[in-house]
Amino acid sequence: MKTINATAIAITLSALSFGVFAAQPVSPSQAQDMNKIGTVSAEGASTLDGLEAQLAEKAAAAGATGYSITSANTNNKISGTAVIYK
């Protein structure tokens, strides 16, 4: 029983700590106070929310704390780019 409780607690804490490291969308005024560290792109999303999730994941993987979507295209599947900031 202790093992099950410990596992449940570990999973919960892992999920909470993941949110701390996720990149967040930033407004143009917020971006002015941040350092641009590059760009990311994603393709193949079926919705705009899916595209945003892909870009946020790639931004976080690149070490960014924020991102600003700069383009989106809807030729069959949705693709787009974002500037990433730290």
ChimeraX attribute file (.defattr): number of C-alpha atoms within 10 A of each C-alpha:
attribute: neighborCount
match mode: 1-to-1
recipient: residues
	/A:1	6
	/A:2	7
	/A:3	8
	/A:4	9
	/A:5	10
	/A:6	11
	/A:7	12
	/A:8	12
	/A:9	12
	/A:10	12
	/A:11	11
	/A:12	11
	/A:13	11
	/A:14	11
	/A:15	11
	/A:16	11
	/A:17	10
	/A:18	9
	/A:19	10
	/A:20	10
	/A:21	13
	/A:22	18
	/A:23	24
	/A:24	19
	/A:25	20
	/A:26	18
	/A:27	12
	/A:28	9
	/A:29	8
	/A:30	12
	/A:31	18
	/A:32	11
	/A:33	10
	/A:34	14
	/A:35	12
	/A:36	15
	/A:37	14
	/A:38	14
	/A:39	19
	/A:40	18
	/A:41	19
	/A:42	20
	/A:43	17
	/A:44	15
	/A:45	18
	/A:46	13
	/A:47	13
	/A:48	16
	/A:49	10
	/A:50	16
	/A:51	23
	/A:52	22
	/A:53	15
	/A:54	19
	/A:55	28
	/A:56	27
	/A:57	17
	/A:58	21
	/A:59	29
	/A:60	19
	/A:61	13
	/A:62	17
	/A:63	15
	/A:64	24
	/A:65	20
	/A:66	24
	/A:67	29
	/A:68	22
	/A:69	20
	/A:70	11
	/A:71	11
	/A:72	17
	/A:73	12
	/A:74	14
	/A:75	8
	/A:76	9
	/A:77	13
	/A:78	17
	/A:79	23
	/A:80	21
	/A:81	20
	/A:82	23
	/A:83	21
	/A:84	30
	/A:85	27
	/A:86	18
